[in-house]
Amino acid sequence: MNDELAVQFRKMLLIEQYAQFSAAELFNEIFIDMPLKYLTILFTSLIQNGKLIKIDADIMAANFYSPLFLNFFKTDSVNVQSKFIEEKINKHIETFFEVYSNK
């Protein structure tokens, strides 16, 4: 979130995806497909080990990642204090595991 090179890269791909199909593919792969695939694998393992409740890991991954994605791009597009966004992300993660943990 605070890595200026990463921010500039996200902004460049966000803009270029409308002009170049390859940029759109790269944007989707890096910022959507790969994180969701990784999280689905992670959550599947946690479900199988009894750490998380048994529900669809793909849906769980989307529920976890969507607010993170939104907040990353919110910090790129408007002047929002990163401390505020970090607090929101931490609260999201805490709440996510309160909801999905196998208690």
N, C-alpha and C positions, 0 to 999 in steps of 0.2 A: 504494500500500500504506500509506503514511504520511499520506495526505490524509484528514483526519477527516471532511470532508463526503462524500467518496466512500465511506468506510467506513459512515457512517450511512445513506447512500442504498442501498448494497448490503443492509444489514441490514433496512431498511424494506421493500424489495422482496422480500427473502427471506421475511419474515413475512407480508406482505400478499398474496403470490401464492396463498396457501391460502384467502384470504377473497374476493379479487377476481380474476376471470379476466383483466381488463385488466392487472393488476399481474403476473400470471404471464406474459402475452404480452410485456410490457415487459422483465421479467427475462430471459426466454429470448432476446429480440432483442438486448439490450445485452450480456449476459454469455456467451451461447453462440453464437447465429447470426451476429452481426456479426463477432466476432473470428475465428470459423472461416472465414467467407467471405473476409475480408481476408487471412488467412494462406494460404488455398487459392490466391487470386490471386497473392500474393507468391511462394509456393513454385512455382507453375506457371511463372511468369516465370523464376525461378532455375533450374528444371529445363530450360526451353527454351534458356537461355543457357549451359547446361553446367556450372553451379555446383553443382547438387545432382544426385544419382543419379536415374535415371528410374524412379520408382514413383508410385503414386496420390497426387496432391497433397492430396486430401481426407483420406486416412489420415495423411499426413505432418502436416497441420495439426492433426488430433486428437491425434497423438502429441506434438506440440510444446505445444499449448495445455492439455491436460488437467492436467499437473503444475502449471502456472501457476495455473489455476483453483482447483485443490485448495489450493495454498498461500495464495492470496488469502483464501479462506474459512477456512482454518485460523487465520490471524492474526486474523480477525474473531471467531472463536468461542472461542478459548482464549488464555491469556496466554503467547504465544510471543514471544521477542525477535525483532524485525524483522531484526536483523543476521544471525541464524541462518537465517532464511527467505531473506534476500537472498543469502546464500552458497549455499544449496541451489538457488535459481533460477539463479544464475550458473553453477553446476556443471552443472545441467540443460542450459542453453543451450550450454555448451561441449561437453558430451557429445553433444547432438543433432547439432551440426555435425560432430563427429568421425565420427559414424555415417553421416550423410546427405550429406556433402560428396562431390563427384565428384573424387576424388584423382588 
